[in-house]
Amino acid sequence: MKLLSTNGFIIYAKKMNEADLLLSYITEDYGKITCFANNARKSKKRFLGKLEPAMLTNIKFYEKPGMTLDILYEVDLIEDYKNLRKDINIYLFLTKLVEISRILCQERDNNKNIFYLIRNIFKSLNKLETEPAAGRQAISVNSVLLKYEIYFISNLLKFTGIYPNFSNCINCSESNLYNAFDFNLKKGGVICKSCGEDKNNGFGYSEIKKLPVNFINLSNLMIESDLSIINKLAVKDETLTDCSIFLRDFLSFHTGKRLKSFETI
């Protein structure tokens, strides 16, 4: 077996018995990996206090040829974004982030952009002041988190190669000049009015959704900008909520899975 080392974030943890854990990580060098952590819940030296959400750790693990499950050997803490675990709204947002990452990211499909996307969001949220300072206006935490959510999902879709086609009708290629087309969930792209109404195309009613107002512009802006865009954007909460619902429906339809974290929040 080969001993490997990389930095990573936990995106999934499952108790196997009284002491062992099954863990999934988004790593800097190997993409998503899944490790078996023997005696993890009892080992004070190797794992204690290092397997919490919102922690960047260096992990050492054994890779066995022909096996998809790696063996976690040792974990060292690099950065602890502990403020993320203090605010319940931020913590619940993180459940969305890790669930979506676990579902969309494939094993050993290394994409450093995804690792750095998560790291940058963690670092930014860790500095977020949820309580108003003297003389400052209170911020809407819900509004800020919705912006982070749209930013994260839009960029993750881009990095995994499944960002929707908003530019042209997926059936006839007509240009969506005024962002007025509806969206076909099954095809993963916009559809013009003529194609949507043509019964010969066989599009089901449940496949077609109205896009939220300004969603295309907002999402495209998110994938073309860094995180500083979040503090610059002035968008109504109603619009952000509609965008979040659309992304939830798209992800659920695309993956065929019910996203429990969206129901929690």
C-alpha positions as CSV (number, residue, x, y, z in Angstrom):
1,M,0.0,0.0,0.0
2,K,1.1,3.6,-0.8
3,L,1.0,6.3,1.9
4,L,-0.3,9.6,0.4
5,S,-0.8,13.0,1.8
6,T,-3.0,16.0,0.9
7,N,-5.2,18.7,2.3
8,G,-9.0,18.3,2.4
9,F,-12.4,19.1,3.8
10,I,-14.8,16.5,5.2
11,I,-18.1,16.4,3.2
12,Y,-19.5,13.2,4.6
13,A,-19.2,11.2,7.8
14,K,-21.0,7.9,8.7
15,K,-20.6,5.9,11.8
16,M,-19.8,2.3,11.0
17,N,-19.9,0.9,14.5
18,E,-18.9,2.1,18.0
19,A,-15.4,3.3,16.9
20,D,-15.0,3.4,13.1
21,L,-16.0,6.1,10.6
22,L,-16.5,6.3,6.9
23,L,-15.4,9.7,5.7
24,S,-15.5,11.5,2.3
25,Y,-13.2,14.4,1.6
26,I,-12.8,17.0,-1.1
27,T,-9.0,17.2,-1.4
28,E,-6.6,19.5,-3.0
29,D,-4.7,16.8,-5.0
30,Y,-7.0,13.9,-5.5
31,G,-10.5,15.3,-5.8
32,K,-13.2,13.5,-3.8
33,I,-11.9,10.5,-1.8
34,T,-13.6,8.1,0.6
35,C,-11.7,6.8,3.6
36,F,-12.2,4.2,6.3
37,A,-11.1,5.6,9.6
38,N,-10.4,2.7,11.9
39,N,-11.0,3.4,15.6
40,A,-11.5,7.1,14.7
41,R,-14.0,7.9,17.5
42,K,-11.6,6.6,20.2
43,S,-8.2,7.6,18.9
44,K,-7.1,10.7,20.8
45,K,-3.7,11.1,19.1
46,R,-4.6,10.7,15.4
47,F,-8.1,12.0,15.1
48,L,-9.5,13.7,18.2
49,G,-11.0,17.1,17.4
50,K,-9.9,17.0,13.8
51,L,-12.9,15.4,12.1
52,E,-15.3,18.3,12.6
53,P,-17.1,20.2,9.8
54,A,-15.6,23.4,8.5
55,M,-12.0,22.3,9.2
56,L,-9.1,22.2,6.7
57,T,-6.9,19.3,7.6
58,N,-3.9,17.6,6.2
59,I,-4.7,13.9,5.9
60,K,-2.4,10.9,5.4
61,F,-4.0,7.8,3.9
62,Y,-3.1,4.5,2.5
63,E,-4.1,3.8,-1.1
64,K,-4.5,0.1,-2.0
65,P,-4.3,-0.8,-5.7
66,G,-7.7,-2.0,-7.0
67,M,-9.6,-0.6,-4.0
68,T,-11.9,2.5,-4.1
69,L,-11.9,2.8,-0.3
70,D,-8.7,4.3,1.2
71,I,-7.5,3.9,4.8
72,L,-7.2,7.0,6.8
73,Y,-4.0,7.0,8.8
74,E,-3.5,10.4,10.4
75,V,-5.0,13.9,10.4
76,D,-3.4,17.2,11.3
77,L,-5.4,20.5,11.7
78,I,-4.4,23.3,9.3
79,E,-7.3,25.8,9.6
80,D,-10.3,25.8,11.9
81,Y,-13.2,27.9,10.7
82,K,-14.8,27.6,14.1
83,N,-17.1,30.7,13.7
84,L,-19.0,28.7,11.1
85,R,-20.1,26.3,13.7
86,K,-21.3,29.0,16.1
87,D,-24.0,30.5,13.9
88,I,-26.9,28.1,13.3
89,N,-27.8,29.7,10.0
90,I,-24.3,29.5,8.6
91,Y,-23.9,26.0,9.8
92,L,-27.1,24.9,8.1
93,F,-25.9,26.6,4.9
94,L,-22.8,24.4,5.2
95,T,-25.0,21.3,5.2
96,K,-26.1,22.4,1.7
97,L,-22.6,22.9,0.5
98,V,-21.3,19.5,1.6
99,E,-24.4,17.6,0.4
100,I,-24.2,19.1,-3.0
101,S,-20.4,18.5,-3.2
102,R,-20.8,14.9,-2.2
103,I,-23.5,14.3,-4.8
104,L,-22.0,16.1,-7.8
105,C,-18.3,15.4,-7.3
106,Q,-17.0,12.1,-8.6
107,E,-14.4,9.9,-6.8
108,R,-10.8,10.8,-7.8
109,D,-12.0,13.3,-10.4
110,N,-9.4,15.9,-9.3
111,N,-10.4,19.5,-9.8
112,K,-8.4,22.0,-7.7
113,N,-11.0,24.7,-8.5
114,I,-13.6,22.9,-6.4
115,F,-11.2,22.6,-3.4
116,Y,-10.3,26.3,-3.6
117,L,-14.0,27.3,-4.1
118,I,-14.9,25.6,-0.8
119,R,-11.8,27.0,1.0
120,N,-12.5,30.6,-0.1
121,I,-16.2,30.4,1.0
122,F,-15.2,28.9,4.4
123,K,-12.6,31.7,4.9
124,S,-15.0,34.4,3.9
125,L,-17.9,33.2,6.0
126,N,-15.6,32.7,9.0
127,K,-15.0,36.5,8.9
128,L,-18.7,37.4,8.5
129,E,-20.0,39.6,11.3
130,T,-23.5,38.5,12.0
131,E,-24.0,40.9,14.9
132,P,-24.1,44.7,14.1
133,A,-21.2,46.7,15.4
134,A,-21.8,50.1,17.0
135,G,-23.0,52.6,14.5
136,R,-23.4,50.0,11.7
137,Q,-26.6,48.8,10.1
138,A,-27.4,45.1,10.8
139,I,-26.9,42.9,7.8
140,S,-29.4,40.3,6.6
141,V,-27.7,37.0,7.2
142,N,-30.3,35.2,5.1
143,S,-29.7,37.5,2.2
144,V,-25.9,37.0,2.4
145,L,-26.2,33.3,2.7
146,L,-28.5,33.1,-0.3
147,K,-25.8,35.0,-2.3
148,Y,-23.1,32.5,-1.2
149,E,-25.4,29.6,-2.1
150,I,-26.0,30.9,-5.6
151,Y,-22.3,31.6,-6.0
152,F,-21.3,28.2,-4.8
153,I,-23.8,26.2,-6.8
154,S,-23.2,28.2,-10.0
155,N,-19.5,27.7,-9.8
156,L,-19.6,24.1,-8.8
157,L,-21.9,23.4,-11.8
158,K,-19.3,25.2,-14.0
159,F,-16.4,23.2,-12.5
160,T,-18.2,19.8,-12.9
161,G,-19.1,20.6,-16.5
162,I,-22.9,20.7,-16.0
163,Y,-23.5,24.4,-16.0
164,P,-26.8,24.9,-17.9
165,N,-27.0,26.3,-21.4
166,F,-28.8,29.7,-21.1
167,S,-27.6,31.2,-24.4
168,N,-29.5,29.2,-27.1
169,C,-32.6,27.0,-27.3
170,I,-31.4,23.4,-26.7
171,N,-33.8,22.2,-29.4
172,C,-33.5,24.7,-32.4
173,S,-30.5,26.8,-31.3
174,E,-32.4,30.1,-31.4
175,S,-30.5,32.8,-29.5
176,N,-31.9,33.7,-26.1
177,L,-31.2,37.4,-26.7
178,Y,-33.6,38.8,-24.0
179,N,-33.3,35.9,-21.5
180,A,-37.0,35.3,-22.0
181,F,-36.9,31.5,-22.7
182,D,-38.2,28.9,-20.3
183,F,-35.9,26.2,-18.9
184,N,-36.1,22.5,-19.6
185,L,-34.9,20.6,-16.5
186,K,-34.4,17.3,-18.3
187,K,-32.3,18.7,-21.2
188,G,-30.4,21.1,-18.9
189,G,-31.0,24.3,-21.0
190,V,-33.3,27.0,-22.1
191,I,-36.1,26.3,-24.7
192,C,-37.8,28.9,-26.9
193,K,-41.5,29.4,-26.9
194,S,-42.1,27.7,-30.3
195,C,-40.2,24.5,-29.3
196,G,-41.8,24.4,-25.9
197,E,-45.3,24.5,-27.4
198,D,-44.6,22.0,-30.2
199,K,-46.2,18.8,-29.0
200,N,-44.0,16.8,-31.4
201,N,-41.0,17.5,-29.2
202,G,-42.5,15.5,-26.5
203,F,-41.5,17.8,-23.6
204,G,-43.3,16.9,-20.4
205,Y,-45.1,19.6,-18.4
206,S,-43.0,18.9,-15.3
207,E,-39.7,19.4,-17.3
208,I,-40.4,23.0,-18.1
209,K,-39.9,25.8,-15.6
210,K,-40.0,29.6,-15.7
211,L,-36.7,31.0,-14.9
212,P,-36.6,33.6,-12.0
213,V,-36.3,37.2,-13.1
214,N,-32.7,38.1,-13.6
215,F,-31.5,34.6,-12.7
216,I,-29.4,34.2,-15.9
217,N,-27.6,37.6,-15.4
218,L,-27.0,36.9,-11.7
219,S,-25.7,33.3,-12.2
220,N,-23.4,34.4,-15.1
221,L,-22.1,37.2,-13.0
222,M,-21.3,34.8,-10.2
223,I,-19.2,32.5,-12.3
224,E,-17.3,35.4,-13.8
225,S,-16.4,37.0,-10.5
226,D,-14.6,36.3,-7.3
227,L,-16.3,36.3,-3.8
228,S,-16.1,40.0,-3.4
229,I,-19.1,40.3,-5.8
230,I,-21.3,39.1,-2.9
231,N,-20.8,42.3,-0.9
232,K,-21.3,44.5,-4.0
233,L,-24.6,43.0,-5.2
234,A,-27.9,44.5,-4.1
235,V,-30.5,41.9,-4.9
236,K,-34.0,41.6,-3.3
237,D,-34.4,38.6,-1.0
238,E,-37.4,37.5,-3.0
239,T,-35.3,37.2,-6.1
240,L,-32.5,35.4,-4.3
241,T,-35.1,32.9,-2.8
242,D,-36.6,32.3,-6.3
243,C,-33.1,31.6,-7.6
244,S,-32.3,29.2,-4.8
245,I,-35.5,27.3,-5.4
246,F,-34.7,27.0,-9.2
247,L,-31.2,25.7,-8.4
248,R,-32.7,23.2,-6.0
249,D,-35.1,21.9,-8.6
250,F,-32.4,21.7,-11.2
251,L,-30.1,19.8,-9.0
252,S,-32.8,17.4,-7.8
253,F,-33.9,16.7,-11.4
254,H,-30.3,16.3,-12.7
255,T,-29.1,14.0,-9.9
256,G,-32.4,12.2,-9.3
257,K,-31.9,12.7,-5.6
258,R,-33.9,14.6,-3.0
259,L,-31.7,17.2,-1.4
260,K,-32.4,17.0,2.3
261,S,-30.4,20.0,3.3
262,F,-32.7,22.3,1.3
263,E,-35.7,20.9,3.2
264,T,-33.9,21.5,6.6
265,I,-33.4,25.1,5.8
